[in-house]
Amino acid sequence: MAEKSKSFTAGFEIKPTGLSEWSLNGTYFRFIYSGRIAFPPVTDPDIFAAPALASFIIRNPSPAQVQGLFDSAYFTVDQAGGGAGAVQAIFDNRNANIAESRVSGFQASLAYLHPSRYGDFNASVSGERQLHNDFQPAPAGPSVSLTNIVGEPPAWRARGNVGWSRNGIQTVLALNYTGRYQNVSFTPSHAVDSWLTTDFYLSYGQGDSAPSGLLRNLTVALSVNNLANAKPPRVLLPDTILAGGLIPQLPYDPINASATGRFIALLVRKRWAGT
């Protein structure tokens, strides 16, 4: 089955007369994916009781089916220790053509730019609100909501920055916000804390207009991601999802956070005439 998608977007942009320094824009989006290739969504600690996963579960498998899995090259270890005769159900967690996925939300941003004798000052704030993220694993089957859970985009994301530039010097300080969401792998679910990081950028470059040959077409830039070295929110998963400990435990959500910490980069670039 081929993957297919339909999308709809509608937006606006406002620049008020007499307030040319300000601008406001917003966008609504909606995407529908059919036959999307993905793993079955595991959002319930009891996989075999989740209605949305019923089509991926083989109950009372035959001895031949079970033995075939035990003899497979991908089989690692019998964690329960009961052998092939103790298997009562099989969960097929391979990639599959998921019936349908529906995602919708809106984005908005407000920006300000003020030229002055002391340089150009600018500031902006932008955010995204996810309204729906629904997964229907099988045709005519129930849907499962993936909104605001571990491993999926959170309901809220935002970014704000202030900057200044003059005579080839540019500096930007930015704040990144990831909203609070839920780890539904446990009952009751566990809250995952929001995450706030700071980025800093400083650069110099005047291109062909630099006053001297040494500085002409020279760019020097310093960037620091996660300036305060903020640690990602702690997220743990139960052994039932980690295949009884066969899959390594990561103490954070790599989809929505990073364990890299403070990252500093320095760029120096020089371009000569004819290059």
N, C-alpha and C positions, 0 to 999 in steps of 0.2 A: 504494500500500500504506500502510495506517495504522500509525503507531507504536504499539506496545503494550509494557507492562512488567508484571513481576511482582516483588513484593518480600517479603522475610521479615526480621523483626527480633526479637531476644530479648534481654532485659536484666535487670539486677538492681540493687538499691540496698540498702546495708547501713549501718545506724546502730547501732553496738554499745551495749547497755545499760550505763550507767555511763560511757560515753564519748561523750556527746551532742555534744561539740564536733567529733567526727570523722564523716565520711561517705564512703562509697565506692560508686561505681556503674560499671557497664560495659554495653556494648551490642554485640551481634554483628549485622551487617547483610549482606544479600545481595540484589542487584538483577539482574534479567534483562530486557534490552531487545530486543524483536523489531522488525524493520523500522525501526530507528533511522536517521534521516537524518543522514549525516555524510560527511566526506571519506574516501576510502580511506586506511588507515593506512600511512604510509611509514616503515618502521623498518629498511630495508636500503638502503645506499648504491647498490646495483645494483638499481634498480627493476624492470628487465625480467627479472631472474632470481629475484625473490621469489615463491615459490609462492602466498602468500596474495593476491597482486595479479593472478594470472593472468586472472581474469574481467574485469579492467579494462583489459587490454592487447589491442590489435588488431594481430596480426602480419601482415606482408605486405599492408598495406591497398591497396585499389584506387587508381588515379590520381585517380578522382573524389572518393574520401574525403579524400585528402591535399589536393587542390586546394581542396576545400570549407573545410578548416581554414585554409589560406593566405589564402583570400578572406574569411574571417570578420572581423567588426568587432572581435573580441577578439584577433586576431593582432597581435603587436607587431613582432618582428624575427626573422629567421632567424639565430639565434646561431651555428649551425655553418657557415652559408654555402653549404650544398650544394644548396639549392633543393628544390622539391617532389619531384623525381626521386630524391633521396638518402634519403628517409624510408623506413625499413624496419619501423617499429612505432609505434603510437600508444598513449599512456597516457591514459586517460580519468580525469581528476582532479576531476570535478565531484561535487557533492553527490549521494548516492545512498542508497537504502534498504538499509543494511547488514543482513545477515541476522540477526546476533545479537551482543549485547554482554553479558558477565557480569562483575560487580564484587562483591567481597566483602571483609570486613575486620571489625575490631572497634575500639571506642573505650572508654576508661576514664578515670576522674578520681578524685582523692583530694582532699578539702577539709577545712580546719580553721578553726574560728571560736572565738575566745576573748574573751568580754566581760571587761572589767576596769575598775577605777576610773580608769585612764589612757586609756580608750577601747576600742574593739573592734578586735582584731587578727585578721587572716584570712590564710590562705595556701591555695593550691591548685595542683595539677599535673594536666594532662590530656594525653592523647596518642591518636593514631590510627595503626593499623597496617593497611595495605592488603595483603590476602592474594592476591587475584587481580584482574586487569583484562584479560580475554581478549576479543579482537575476532575474529569470524568474518565476513569480508567478503562471502562468497557461500554460499548453501545448498550443503551437502555438500562444501564446500571446507575447507581447513585453517584453523585459528585462529592468530592471532598474539598474543603476550603484550605488553601495553603497560605491564606492571608496572615501575615504577621507571626510566622513560626520559624523555627530554626531551619537554616538551609535555603530559605526563600527571601526575596526582597522584603524589607520591613515596610510597615504601613507609612512611616514617615522618614524622609531624608531631607536634610537642609544644608545649605552652605552660605556663608556670609564672608565678605572680604572688604577690606579698605586698602586703598593704594594711593601712591603719589609718584609723579614722574616729572623730570625737568632736565634739560640739556643732556639727554641720553641716559640719565639715571632713572631706573624704575624699581619700585619696591612694592610688595604686596604682602599683607598679612591676612590669612584666611582661617576660618573656623569651619569644621566639618561635623555634622551631627547625624547620628544614626539613632532612631527612636527605640524605645523599649519594646520588646516582643516576647513571645512565649515559647518555652520548650515543652511541647506537648507529648514528648516521649515518656513522660512520667504521669502518674495519676495520684494526686492532682498535678496539674502542670506547674512548671517552674518558670518564674519570670527571669528574663535576660535583661540586664541593665542597659540603659542607653550608653552611647559611646561618643565622646567629644574629643576631637583632635585638632591641633593647630599646625598650619603650614606657613613657611616664610620663604619669600623669594626676593632676591636683590640682583640687579643686573646693570651693566654699563655697556653702551655701544652707540656710536653716532654714525656708523656707516661711512659714506663718502664725505660727509660734512665735518668730520673730525678735524681739529686745527693742525695736527701734525701727522706725518707719515706713519709714525709708530702706532698711533691710536686709530688711524684710518682703517675702517673695516675690521676693527677688533671688537669682539664681544666677550665679556667676562660675566659669568652668572653663578650665583650661589643659591642653592635651593635646599631647604630643610623640611622634610616631611615628618609629621608627628613630633613637633618641636619639643613638647613637654614629655615625650616618651611615655605616653599614656598606654597602659596595658589593656588588651582587649577584654571584654566581659567574659566571665567564666561560664562555660557551657559544657556539660557532661551528658553522655548518652548511656542508656542501660545496656547490659550485656546481651539482652535479647535482640537488640538492633545491631550490636557489634559481633554477632555470630559467636556468642559465648566467649568473647575475648580474642577471637582470631583476627579481628580488625582492630588496629591500634586506636587507642583513645586519644582524641585531641581535646585539650581543655578549653577550646574556643571554637567559634563558628567561622570557618575560613571563607564562607561566602560573604559574610557581612563585616568581617574584621581581619586584621593582619597582625601577626606576631613579630613582624620585622622590627618594630620599635622605631626609635629616631633614626632617620636615614639622611645623611648629608652628601650632597653632590656638588662638585665644582666643575664648571665648564669654561674652557678658554678656547676661543676660535678666532683665527686670523685668516682673512682672505686677501690675496694679492691681486693686482690688476691682471685681467685675462683669465682668472680662475673662477 
